[in-house]
């Protein structure tokens, strides 16, 4: 039975967009909400809201397209975030480790198609590319 009384708080300026969408999806599934595009659009703020509003109206009706439009992150974007992450002076080690683990999971997608072999291939490929001499050198 759907839990009509459950809700997700509106996104704040400091929320990570991907984490917010994942929380939204978990809540929607737990509450057995029907198609969540309209509900999600009402909760977005900032850059995510601008990205969603910038989508053509027909695209805004399809949840997967809205999600792709507001996240707009490729595996390469996640790889870069993971590799460039640095713990700041005010960061807590456990929270930083969790954030780093999330970025690595989004980049490597160990539970996805190919499993451990695909993860190994991505890491080796990156290391190979880093080890190649610069073009023309």
Phi and psi in radians as a Rosetta constraint file:
Dihedral C 1 N 2 CA 2 C 2 CIRCULARHARMONIC -1.045 0.35
Dihedral N 2 CA 2 C 2 N 3 CIRCULARHARMONIC 2.528 0.35
Dihedral C 2 N 3 CA 3 C 3 CIRCULARHARMONIC -1.742 0.35
Dihedral N 3 CA 3 C 3 N 4 CIRCULARHARMONIC 1.530 0.35
Dihedral C 3 N 4 CA 4 C 4 CIRCULARHARMONIC -1.166 0.35
Dihedral N 4 CA 4 C 4 N 5 CIRCULARHARMONIC -0.402 0.35
Dihedral C 4 N 5 CA 5 C 5 CIRCULARHARMONIC -1.433 0.35
Dihedral N 5 CA 5 C 5 N 6 CIRCULARHARMONIC -0.226 0.35
Dihedral C 5 N 6 CA 6 C 6 CIRCULARHARMONIC -1.278 0.35
Dihedral N 6 CA 6 C 6 N 7 CIRCULARHARMONIC 2.646 0.35
Dihedral C 6 N 7 CA 7 C 7 CIRCULARHARMONIC -2.617 0.35
Dihedral N 7 CA 7 C 7 N 8 CIRCULARHARMONIC 2.898 0.35
Dihedral C 7 N 8 CA 8 C 8 CIRCULARHARMONIC -2.063 0.35
Dihedral N 8 CA 8 C 8 N 9 CIRCULARHARMONIC 2.358 0.35
Dihedral C 8 N 9 CA 9 C 9 CIRCULARHARMONIC -1.182 0.35
Dihedral N 9 CA 9 C 9 N 10 CIRCULARHARMONIC 2.622 0.35
Dihedral C 9 N 10 CA 10 C 10 CIRCULARHARMONIC -1.035 0.35
Dihedral N 10 CA 10 C 10 N 11 CIRCULARHARMONIC 2.505 0.35
Dihedral C 10 N 11 CA 11 C 11 CIRCULARHARMONIC -1.056 0.35
Dihedral N 11 CA 11 C 11 N 12 CIRCULARHARMONIC 2.413 0.35
Dihedral C 11 N 12 CA 12 C 12 CIRCULARHARMONIC -1.758 0.35
Dihedral N 12 CA 12 C 12 N 13 CIRCULARHARMONIC 2.869 0.35
Dihedral C 12 N 13 CA 13 C 13 CIRCULARHARMONIC -1.066 0.35
Dihedral N 13 CA 13 C 13 N 14 CIRCULARHARMONIC -0.390 0.35
Dihedral C 13 N 14 CA 14 C 14 CIRCULARHARMONIC -1.670 0.35
Dihedral N 14 CA 14 C 14 N 15 CIRCULARHARMONIC -0.074 0.35
Dihedral C 14 N 15 CA 15 C 15 CIRCULARHARMONIC -1.216 0.35
Dihedral N 15 CA 15 C 15 N 16 CIRCULARHARMONIC 2.449 0.35
Dihedral C 15 N 16 CA 16 C 16 CIRCULARHARMONIC -1.306 0.35
Dihedral N 16 CA 16 C 16 N 17 CIRCULARHARMONIC 2.213 0.35
Dihedral C 16 N 17 CA 17 C 17 CIRCULARHARMONIC -1.054 0.35
Dihedral N 17 CA 17 C 17 N 18 CIRCULARHARMONIC -0.780 0.35
Dihedral C 17 N 18 CA 18 C 18 CIRCULARHARMONIC -1.146 0.35
Dihedral N 18 CA 18 C 18 N 19 CIRCULARHARMONIC -0.744 0.35
Dihedral C 18 N 19 CA 19 C 19 CIRCULARHARMONIC -1.107 0.35
Dihedral N 19 CA 19 C 19 N 20 CIRCULARHARMONIC -0.676 0.35
Dihedral C 19 N 20 CA 20 C 20 CIRCULARHARMONIC -1.102 0.35
Dihedral N 20 CA 20 C 20 N 21 CIRCULARHARMONIC -0.802 0.35
Dihedral C 20 N 21 CA 21 C 21 CIRCULARHARMONIC -1.113 0.35
Dihedral N 21 CA 21 C 21 N 22 CIRCULARHARMONIC -0.706 0.35
Dihedral C 21 N 22 CA 22 C 22 CIRCULARHARMONIC -1.113 0.35
Dihedral N 22 CA 22 C 22 N 23 CIRCULARHARMONIC -0.717 0.35
Dihedral C 22 N 23 CA 23 C 23 CIRCULARHARMONIC -1.112 0.35
Dihedral N 23 CA 23 C 23 N 24 CIRCULARHARMONIC -0.736 0.35
Dihedral C 23 N 24 CA 24 C 24 CIRCULARHARMONIC -1.020 0.35
Dihedral N 24 CA 24 C 24 N 25 CIRCULARHARMONIC -0.805 0.35
Dihedral C 24 N 25 CA 25 C 25 CIRCULARHARMONIC -1.144 0.35
Dihedral N 25 CA 25 C 25 N 26 CIRCULARHARMONIC -0.714 0.35
Dihedral C 25 N 26 CA 26 C 26 CIRCULARHARMONIC -1.108 0.35
Dihedral N 26 CA 26 C 26 N 27 CIRCULARHARMONIC -0.759 0.35
Dihedral C 26 N 27 CA 27 C 27 CIRCULARHARMONIC -1.130 0.35
Dihedral N 27 CA 27 C 27 N 28 CIRCULARHARMONIC -0.776 0.35
Dihedral C 27 N 28 CA 28 C 28 CIRCULARHARMONIC -1.050 0.35
Dihedral N 28 CA 28 C 28 N 29 CIRCULARHARMONIC -0.730 0.35
Dihedral C 28 N 29 CA 29 C 29 CIRCULARHARMONIC -1.193 0.35
Dihedral N 29 CA 29 C 29 N 30 CIRCULARHARMONIC -0.750 0.35
Dihedral C 29 N 30 CA 30 C 30 CIRCULARHARMONIC -1.125 0.35
Dihedral N 30 CA 30 C 30 N 31 CIRCULARHARMONIC -0.591 0.35
Dihedral C 30 N 31 CA 31 C 31 CIRCULARHARMONIC -1.606 0.35
Dihedral N 31 CA 31 C 31 N 32 CIRCULARHARMONIC -0.033 0.35
Dihedral C 31 N 32 CA 32 C 32 CIRCULARHARMONIC 0.977 0.35
Dihedral N 32 CA 32 C 32 N 33 CIRCULARHARMONIC 0.760 0.35
Dihedral C 32 N 33 CA 33 C 33 CIRCULARHARMONIC -1.268 0.35
Dihedral N 33 CA 33 C 33 N 34 CIRCULARHARMONIC 2.528 0.35
Dihedral C 33 N 34 CA 34 C 34 CIRCULARHARMONIC -1.246 0.35
Dihedral N 34 CA 34 C 34 N 35 CIRCULARHARMONIC -3.063 0.35
Dihedral C 34 N 35 CA 35 C 35 CIRCULARHARMONIC -0.557 0.35
Dihedral N 35 CA 35 C 35 N 36 CIRCULARHARMONIC 2.198 0.35
Dihedral C 35 N 36 CA 36 C 36 CIRCULARHARMONIC -1.783 0.35
Dihedral N 36 CA 36 C 36 N 37 CIRCULARHARMONIC 0.204 0.35
Dihedral C 36 N 37 CA 37 C 37 CIRCULARHARMONIC -1.033 0.35
Dihedral N 37 CA 37 C 37 N 38 CIRCULARHARMONIC -0.905 0.35
Dihedral C 37 N 38 CA 38 C 38 CIRCULARHARMONIC -1.086 0.35
Dihedral N 38 CA 38 C 38 N 39 CIRCULARHARMONIC -0.764 0.35
Dihedral C 38 N 39 CA 39 C 39 CIRCULARHARMONIC -1.069 0.35
Dihedral N 39 CA 39 C 39 N 40 CIRCULARHARMONIC -0.761 0.35
Dihedral C 39 N 40 CA 40 C 40 CIRCULARHARMONIC -1.122 0.35
Dihedral N 40 CA 40 C 40 N 41 CIRCULARHARMONIC -0.796 0.35
Dihedral C 40 N 41 CA 41 C 41 CIRCULARHARMONIC -0.997 0.35
Dihedral N 41 CA 41 C 41 N 42 CIRCULARHARMONIC -0.636 0.35
Dihedral C 41 N 42 CA 42 C 42 CIRCULARHARMONIC -1.232 0.35
Dihedral N 42 CA 42 C 42 N 43 CIRCULARHARMONIC -0.349 0.35
Dihedral C 42 N 43 CA 43 C 43 CIRCULARHARMONIC -1.681 0.35
Dihedral N 43 CA 43 C 43 N 44 CIRCULARHARMONIC -0.213 0.35
Dihedral C 43 N 44 CA 44 C 44 CIRCULARHARMONIC -1.351 0.35
Dihedral N 44 CA 44 C 44 N 45 CIRCULARHARMONIC 2.656 0.35
Dihedral C 44 N 45 CA 45 C 45 CIRCULARHARMONIC -2.450 0.35
Dihedral N 45 CA 45 C 45 N 46 CIRCULARHARMONIC 2.975 0.35
Dihedral C 45 N 46 CA 46 C 46 CIRCULARHARMONIC 1.052 0.35
Dihedral N 46 CA 46 C 46 N 47 CIRCULARHARMONIC -2.453 0.35
Dihedral C 46 N 47 CA 47 C 47 CIRCULARHARMONIC -1.050 0.35
Dihedral N 47 CA 47 C 47 N 48 CIRCULARHARMONIC -0.665 0.35
Dihedral C 47 N 48 CA 48 C 48 CIRCULARHARMONIC -1.102 0.35
Dihedral N 48 CA 48 C 48 N 49 CIRCULARHARMONIC -0.726 0.35
Dihedral C 48 N 49 CA 49 C 49 CIRCULARHARMONIC -1.149 0.35
Dihedral N 49 CA 49 C 49 N 50 CIRCULARHARMONIC -0.740 0.35
Dihedral C 49 N 50 CA 50 C 50 CIRCULARHARMONIC -1.093 0.35
Dihedral N 50 CA 50 C 50 N 51 CIRCULARHARMONIC -0.715 0.35
Dihedral C 50 N 51 CA 51 C 51 CIRCULARHARMONIC -1.110 0.35
Dihedral N 51 CA 51 C 51 N 52 CIRCULARHARMONIC -0.729 0.35
Dihedral C 51 N 52 CA 52 C 52 CIRCULARHARMONIC -1.185 0.35
Dihedral N 52 CA 52 C 52 N 53 CIRCULARHARMONIC -0.769 0.35
Dihedral C 52 N 53 CA 53 C 53 CIRCULARHARMONIC -1.162 0.35
Dihedral N 53 CA 53 C 53 N 54 CIRCULARHARMONIC -0.491 0.35
Dihedral C 53 N 54 CA 54 C 54 CIRCULARHARMONIC -1.320 0.35
Dihedral N 54 CA 54 C 54 N 55 CIRCULARHARMONIC -0.168 0.35
Dihedral C 54 N 55 CA 55 C 55 CIRCULARHARMONIC -1.323 0.35
Dihedral N 55 CA 55 C 55 N 56 CIRCULARHARMONIC 2.578 0.35
Dihedral C 55 N 56 CA 56 C 56 CIRCULARHARMONIC -1.035 0.35
Dihedral N 56 CA 56 C 56 N 57 CIRCULARHARMONIC 2.572 0.35
Dihedral C 56 N 57 CA 57 C 57 CIRCULARHARMONIC -0.923 0.35
Dihedral N 57 CA 57 C 57 N 58 CIRCULARHARMONIC -0.687 0.35
Dihedral C 57 N 58 CA 58 C 58 CIRCULARHARMONIC -1.130 0.35
Dihedral N 58 CA 58 C 58 N 59 CIRCULARHARMONIC -0.628 0.35
Dihedral C 58 N 59 CA 59 C 59 CIRCULARHARMONIC -1.238 0.35
Dihedral N 59 CA 59 C 59 N 60 CIRCULARHARMONIC -0.634 0.35
Dihedral C 59 N 60 CA 60 C 60 CIRCULARHARMONIC -1.113 0.35
Dihedral N 60 CA 60 C 60 N 61 CIRCULARHARMONIC -0.250 0.35
Dihedral C 60 N 61 CA 61 C 61 CIRCULARHARMONIC -1.502 0.35
Dihedral N 61 CA 61 C 61 N 62 CIRCULARHARMONIC -0.191 0.35
Dihedral C 61 N 62 CA 62 C 62 CIRCULARHARMONIC -1.896 0.35
Dihedral N 62 CA 62 C 62 N 63 CIRCULARHARMONIC 2.002 0.35
Dihedral C 62 N 63 CA 63 C 63 CIRCULARHARMONIC -0.951 0.35
Dihedral N 63 CA 63 C 63 N 64 CIRCULARHARMONIC -0.818 0.35
Dihedral C 63 N 64 CA 64 C 64 CIRCULARHARMONIC -1.052 0.35
Dihedral N 64 CA 64 C 64 N 65 CIRCULARHARMONIC -0.639 0.35
Dihedral C 64 N 65 CA 65 C 65 CIRCULARHARMONIC -1.241 0.35
Dihedral N 65 CA 65 C 65 N 66 CIRCULARHARMONIC -0.687 0.35
Dihedral C 65 N 66 CA 66 C 66 CIRCULARHARMONIC -1.106 0.35
Dihedral N 66 CA 66 C 66 N 67 CIRCULARHARMONIC -0.809 0.35
Dihedral C 66 N 67 CA 67 C 67 CIRCULARHARMONIC -1.024 0.35
Dihedral N 67 CA 67 C 67 N 68 CIRCULARHARMONIC -0.846 0.35
Dihedral C 67 N 68 CA 68 C 68 CIRCULARHARMONIC -1.069 0.35
Dihedral N 68 CA 68 C 68 N 69 CIRCULARHARMONIC -0.694 0.35
Dihedral C 68 N 69 CA 69 C 69 CIRCULARHARMONIC -1.168 0.35
Dihedral N 69 CA 69 C 69 N 70 CIRCULARHARMONIC -0.675 0.35
Dihedral C 69 N 70 CA 70 C 70 CIRCULARHARMONIC -1.462 0.35
Dihedral N 70 CA 70 C 70 N 71 CIRCULARHARMONIC -0.498 0.35
Dihedral C 70 N 71 CA 71 C 71 CIRCULARHARMONIC -1.415 0.35
Dihedral N 71 CA 71 C 71 N 72 CIRCULARHARMONIC -0.886 0.35
Dihedral C 71 N 72 CA 72 C 72 CIRCULARHARMONIC 0.899 0.35
Dihedral N 72 CA 72 C 72 N 73 CIRCULARHARMONIC 0.426 0.35
Dihedral C 72 N 73 CA 73 C 73 CIRCULARHARMONIC -1.887 0.35
Dihedral N 73 CA 73 C 73 N 74 CIRCULARHARMONIC 2.263 0.35
Dihedral C 73 N 74 CA 74 C 74 CIRCULARHARMONIC -1.615 0.35
Dihedral N 74 CA 74 C 74 N 75 CIRCULARHARMONIC 3.009 0.35
Dihedral C 74 N 75 CA 75 C 75 CIRCULARHARMONIC -1.004 0.35
Dihedral N 75 CA 75 C 75 N 76 CIRCULARHARMONIC -0.632 0.35
Dihedral C 75 N 76 CA 76 C 76 CIRCULARHARMONIC -1.131 0.35
Dihedral N 76 CA 76 C 76 N 77 CIRCULARHARMONIC -0.694 0.35
Dihedral C 76 N 77 CA 77 C 77 CIRCULARHARMONIC -1.064 0.35
Dihedral N 77 CA 77 C 77 N 78 CIRCULARHARMONIC -0.749 0.35
Dihedral C 77 N 78 CA 78 C 78 CIRCULARHARMONIC -1.171 0.35
Dihedral N 78 CA 78 C 78 N 79 CIRCULARHARMONIC -0.657 0.35
Dihedral C 78 N 79 CA 79 C 79 CIRCULARHARMONIC -1.061 0.35
Dihedral N 79 CA 79 C 79 N 80 CIRCULARHARMONIC -0.812 0.35
Dihedral C 79 N 80 CA 80 C 80 CIRCULARHARMONIC -1.080 0.35
Dihedral N 80 CA 80 C 80 N 81 CIRCULARHARMONIC -0.783 0.35
Dihedral C 80 N 81 CA 81 C 81 CIRCULARHARMONIC -1.044 0.35
Dihedral N 81 CA 81 C 81 N 82 CIRCULARHARMONIC -0.727 0.35
Dihedral C 81 N 82 CA 82 C 82 CIRCULARHARMONIC -1.140 0.35
Dihedral N 82 CA 82 C 82 N 83 CIRCULARHARMONIC -0.834 0.35
Dihedral C 82 N 83 CA 83 C 83 CIRCULARHARMONIC -1.251 0.35
Dihedral N 83 CA 83 C 83 N 84 CIRCULARHARMONIC -0.497 0.35
Dihedral C 83 N 84 CA 84 C 84 CIRCULARHARMONIC -1.633 0.35
Dihedral N 84 CA 84 C 84 N 85 CIRCULARHARMONIC -0.062 0.35
Dihedral C 84 N 85 CA 85 C 85 CIRCULARHARMONIC -1.104 0.35
Dihedral N 85 CA 85 C 85 N 86 CIRCULARHARMONIC 2.326 0.35
Dihedral C 85 N 86 CA 86 C 86 CIRCULARHARMONIC -2.382 0.35
Dihedral N 86 CA 86 C 86 N 87 CIRCULARHARMONIC 2.419 0.35
Dihedral C 86 N 87 CA 87 C 87 CIRCULARHARMONIC -1.342 0.35
Dihedral N 87 CA 87 C 87 N 88 CIRCULARHARMONIC 2.198 0.35
Dihedral C 87 N 88 CA 88 C 88 CIRCULARHARMONIC -1.466 0.35
Dihedral N 88 CA 88 C 88 N 89 CIRCULARHARMONIC 2.944 0.35
Dihedral C 88 N 89 CA 89 C 89 CIRCULARHARMONIC -1.061 0.35
Dihedral N 89 CA 89 C 89 N 90 CIRCULARHARMONIC -0.559 0.35
Dihedral C 89 N 90 CA 90 C 90 CIRCULARHARMONIC -1.631 0.35
Dihedral N 90 CA 90 C 90 N 91 CIRCULARHARMONIC -0.038 0.35
Dihedral C 90 N 91 CA 91 C 91 CIRCULARHARMONIC -1.305 0.35
Dihedral N 91 CA 91 C 91 N 92 CIRCULARHARMONIC 2.534 0.35
Dihedral C 91 N 92 CA 92 C 92 CIRCULARHARMONIC -1.564 0.35
Dihedral N 92 CA 92 C 92 N 93 CIRCULARHARMONIC 2.339 0.35
Dihedral C 92 N 93 CA 93 C 93 CIRCULARHARMONIC -0.958 0.35
Dihedral N 93 CA 93 C 93 N 94 CIRCULARHARMONIC -0.734 0.35
Dihedral C 93 N 94 CA 94 C 94 CIRCULARHARMONIC -1.139 0.35
Dihedral N 94 CA 94 C 94 N 95 CIRCULARHARMONIC -0.764 0.35
Dihedral C 94 N 95 CA 95 C 95 CIRCULARHARMONIC -1.140 0.35
Dihedral N 95 CA 95 C 95 N 96 CIRCULARHARMONIC -0.696 0.35
Dihedral C 95 N 96 CA 96 C 96 CIRCULARHARMONIC -1.126 0.35
Dihedral N 96 CA 96 C 96 N 97 CIRCULARHARMONIC -0.755 0.35
Dihedral C 96 N 97 CA 97 C 97 CIRCULARHARMONIC -1.058 0.35
Dihedral N 97 CA 97 C 97 N 98 CIRCULARHARMONIC -0.713 0.35
Dihedral C 97 N 98 CA 98 C 98 CIRCULARHARMONIC -1.118 0.35
Dihedral N 98 CA 98 C 98 N 99 CIRCULARHARMONIC -0.772 0.35
Dihedral C 98 N 99 CA 99 C 99 CIRCULARHARMONIC -1.096 0.35
Dihedral N 99 CA 99 C 99 N 100 CIRCULARHARMONIC -0.727 0.35
Dihedral C 99 N 100 CA 100 C 100 CIRCULARHARMONIC -1.135 0.35
Dihedral N 100 CA 100 C 100 N 101 CIRCULARHARMONIC -0.718 0.35
Dihedral C 100 N 101 CA 101 C 101 CIRCULARHARMONIC -1.103 0.35
Dihedral N 101 CA 101 C 101 N 102 CIRCULARHARMONIC -0.752 0.35
Dihedral C 101 N 102 CA 102 C 102 CIRCULARHARMONIC -1.064 0.35
Dihedral N 102 CA 102 C 102 N 103 CIRCULARHARMONIC -0.788 0.35
Dihedral C 102 N 103 CA 103 C 103 CIRCULARHARMONIC -1.098 0.35
Dihedral N 103 CA 103 C 103 N 104 CIRCULARHARMONIC -0.730 0.35
Dihedral C 103 N 104 CA 104 C 104 CIRCULARHARMONIC -1.128 0.35
Dihedral N 104 CA 104 C 104 N 105 CIRCULARHARMONIC -0.712 0.35
Dihedral C 104 N 105 CA 105 C 105 CIRCULARHARMONIC -1.126 0.35
Dihedral N 105 CA 105 C 105 N 106 CIRCULARHARMONIC -0.682 0.35
Dihedral C 105 N 106 CA 106 C 106 CIRCULARHARMONIC -1.208 0.35
Dihedral N 106 CA 106 C 106 N 107 CIRCULARHARMONIC -0.576 0.35
Dihedral C 106 N 107 CA 107 C 107 CIRCULARHARMONIC -1.322 0.35
Dihedral N 107 CA 107 C 107 N 108 CIRCULARHARMONIC -0.926 0.35
Dihedral C 107 N 108 CA 108 C 108 CIRCULARHARMONIC -1.482 0.35
Dihedral N 108 CA 108 C 108 N 109 CIRCULARHARMONIC -0.425 0.35
Dihedral C 108 N 109 CA 109 C 109 CIRCULARHARMONIC 0.808 0.35
Dihedral N 109 CA 109 C 109 N 110 CIRCULARHARMONIC 1.068 0.35
Dihedral C 109 N 110 CA 110 C 110 CIRCULARHARMONIC -1.102 0.35
Dihedral N 110 CA 110 C 110 N 111 CIRCULARHARMONIC -0.419 0.35
Dihedral C 110 N 111 CA 111 C 111 CIRCULARHARMONIC -1.546 0.35
Dihedral N 111 CA 111 C 111 N 112 CIRCULARHARMONIC -0.051 0.35
Dihedral C 111 N 112 CA 112 C 112 CIRCULARHARMONIC -1.401 0.35
Dihedral N 112 CA 112 C 112 N 113 CIRCULARHARMONIC -2.960 0.35
Dihedral C 112 N 113 CA 113 C 113 CIRCULARHARMONIC -1.066 0.35
Dihedral N 113 CA 113 C 113 N 114 CIRCULARHARMONIC 2.283 0.35
Dihedral C 113 N 114 CA 114 C 114 CIRCULARHARMONIC 1.705 0.35
Dihedral N 114 CA 114 C 114 N 115 CIRCULARHARMONIC -0.387 0.35
Dihedral C 114 N 115 CA 115 C 115 CIRCULARHARMONIC 0.933 0.35
Dihedral N 115 CA 115 C 115 N 116 CIRCULARHARMONIC -2.376 0.35
Dihedral C 115 N 116 CA 116 C 116 CIRCULARHARMONIC -1.055 0.35
Dihedral N 116 CA 116 C 116 N 117 CIRCULARHARMONIC -0.625 0.35
Dihedral C 116 N 117 CA 117 C 117 CIRCULARHARMONIC -1.103 0.35
Dihedral N 117 CA 117 C 117 N 118 CIRCULARHARMONIC -0.696 0.35
Dihedral C 117 N 118 CA 118 C 118 CIRCULARHARMONIC -1.191 0.35
Dihedral N 118 CA 118 C 118 N 119 CIRCULARHARMONIC -0.673 0.35
Dihedral C 118 N 119 CA 119 C 119 CIRCULARHARMONIC -1.092 0.35
Dihedral N 119 CA 119 C 119 N 120 CIRCULARHARMONIC -0.836 0.35
Dihedral C 119 N 120 CA 120 C 120 CIRCULARHARMONIC -1.015 0.35
Dihedral N 120 CA 120 C 120 N 121 CIRCULARHARMONIC -0.767 0.35
Dihedral C 120 N 121 CA 121 C 121 CIRCULARHARMONIC -1.062 0.35
Dihedral N 121 CA 121 C 121 N 122 CIRCULARHARMONIC -0.737 0.35
Dihedral C 121 N 122 CA 122 C 122 CIRCULARHARMONIC -1.119 0.35
Dihedral N 122 CA 122 C 122 N 123 CIRCULARHARMONIC -0.761 0.35
Dihedral C 122 N 123 CA 123 C 123 CIRCULARHARMONIC -1.162 0.35
Dihedral N 123 CA 123 C 123 N 124 CIRCULARHARMONIC -0.781 0.35
Dihedral C 123 N 124 CA 124 C 124 CIRCULARHARMONIC -1.114 0.35
Dihedral N 124 CA 124 C 124 N 125 CIRCULARHARMONIC -0.750 0.35
Dihedral C 124 N 125 CA 125 C 125 CIRCULARHARMONIC -1.058 0.35
Dihedral N 125 CA 125 C 125 N 126 CIRCULARHARMONIC -0.777 0.35
Dihedral C 125 N 126 CA 126 C 126 CIRCULARHARMONIC -1.090 0.35
Dihedral N 126 CA 126 C 126 N 127 CIRCULARHARMONIC -0.769 0.35
Dihedral C 126 N 127 CA 127 C 127 CIRCULARHARMONIC -1.107 0.35
Dihedral N 127 CA 127 C 127 N 128 CIRCULARHARMONIC -0.706 0.35
Dihedral C 127 N 128 CA 128 C 128 CIRCULARHARMONIC -1.058 0.35
Dihedral N 128 CA 128 C 128 N 129 CIRCULARHARMONIC -0.832 0.35
Dihedral C 128 N 129 CA 129 C 129 CIRCULARHARMONIC -1.087 0.35
Dihedral N 129 CA 129 C 129 N 130 CIRCULARHARMONIC -0.657 0.35
Dihedral C 129 N 130 CA 130 C 130 CIRCULARHARMONIC -1.192 0.35
Dihedral N 130 CA 130 C 130 N 131 CIRCULARHARMONIC -0.467 0.35
Dihedral C 130 N 131 CA 131 C 131 CIRCULARHARMONIC -1.553 0.35
Dihedral N 131 CA 131 C 131 N 132 CIRCULARHARMONIC -0.289 0.35
Dihedral C 131 N 132 CA 132 C 132 CIRCULARHARMONIC -1.158 0.35
Dihedral N 132 CA 132 C 132 N 133 CIRCULARHARMONIC 2.552 0.35
Dihedral C 132 N 133 CA 133 C 133 CIRCULARHARMONIC -1.180 0.35
Dihedral N 133 CA 133 C 133 N 134 CIRCULARHARMONIC 2.692 0.35
Dihedral C 133 N 134 CA 134 C 134 CIRCULARHARMONIC -1.092 0.35
Dihedral N 134 CA 134 C 134 N 135 CIRCULARHARMONIC 2.668 0.35
Dihedral C 134 N 135 CA 135 C 135 CIRCULARHARMONIC -0.997 0.35
Dihedral N 135 CA 135 C 135 N 136 CIRCULARHARMONIC 2.362 0.35
Dihedral C 135 N 136 CA 136 C 136 CIRCULARHARMONIC 1.387 0.35
Dihedral N 136 CA 136 C 136 N 137 CIRCULARHARMONIC 0.069 0.35
